[in-house]
Amino acid sequence: KLVLVTDINNDRFPKGITREQLIEENYLMCNFALQDVGKFIRGLFPRFHQFELEIDDCMKIVPYLIGQDNYTFLPKDMADTYIREEKLRELSLIDFDTPIISSYMVYKDSKKELVEKLIT
């Protein structure tokens, strides 16, 4: 799942953000390897929208969020680390939802028990 995040001290939109409000803010674009996710995010913004920053790796974008009033979508499991550390906060989405990111794992039958232990 994707979540919209910003710096913990950015107190704008405490009750959530609409799509129209988001496109007026400083959104930093992380080019996700998953084409559908990038397509979804670009579809939120007007055609030919110029993002403040475009970066190819979500891990590299976090320093541009901390201490600044910028916004971006991150995978929930990645964002949760920074949210727990009280560096970022998640914003509720009011009039739109993010796509679900499906993950798959390929493994040998002989490793089934080990894999089940790892993911449960």
N, C-alpha and C positions, 0 to 999 in steps of 0.2 A: 504494500500500500504506500502511496505517496502522501506526504503531509507538507503543508505550507508552513514555513518557519521564518522567523526574524529574530533579531537580538532580544534578549530577555528584557532589556530596559526600554524597548520600543513599545510604548503603551497605546499606540493607535489601534483602533479596531478591537477593543477588549471583548466585544460580543460576537466577533466574526467579521468576515470581509466578503463583499460581493465581487462578482467578476468585474463589474464596471469600476469599482474602487481599486481592484488589483491592477488593472491596466493603467491607472494613473500614478501608481507607485514605482519606485526603483526596483524593478524585478531583474534579478541576475539569472541568466539562462545557463543551465547545465545541460549539455548535449548528452542525453542518455543514450547508451548503446542500444537500447530497445527503441526501435523506430516508432512504434505506436505511441509511446510515452512522449517522445519529443514532438510528434505530430499533434498530440492532444494539447500540450502546453502552448505550442505555436498557434494553435487554433483558438486559444483564449484571447489572443492579442490581435489587433488590426493587421491586415496584410502589410508587409514591408516594415513592420515595427522594428525599431532599432533598440536592442537591449543595451542597458548600461554596460554590461559585461557578458561575454559568452565564453564559457570554459568547457573543456572536454571531460573533466573528471570531477565528480561531485565532492570528493575529499578536498580538492583544491579550492572549492568555493567557500567553505566555512569561514576562513579568515576575513572574507569580504562581507560577512554577515555580522560577525561579532563586533560590537561597539558602533554599529552603523544602522541606519534605518532602511536596510535593503531587505528584500524578500526572495525566497526561492522555494521550489519543491525539492524535497529530499526523500529517499526511501525511509520509511518509518523506523526500521531497525537502526539505521545510521543516525537519524535525527534524535532518537530516544537517548542516546549516549550524551549528547550535548544538552538535551532538555533536563536530564537527571543532574548534570553538572551545573545547571542554572546559567548556561551560556546562551541558549536559544529558547524560544517558546513557540509552541504550535498555535496557529490561528484556525478557528473554525471556518469552514466554507459555507456561506449562506445560500447561494442560489446555483451552485454547481458542485459536482463530485469529481474525484479523480478516478482514473482507471485502476483496476486491480492488476498488480504485477504478478504473474504466475511464475513460479520457480519449479524446476524439475531437477531430478537427480537420477543419474544412470549408475547402476552398480551391479555387480555379479550376484547371483542367487546365493552364493556361498557367504556373502557379506551382509545378508539381509538383517540378521540379528544385530550386528554392530551398527548398521545404519539406523535401525529403529531406535536403538539406545541414544544415538546422537541427536535425533530430531524430535524425540519426545521428552 
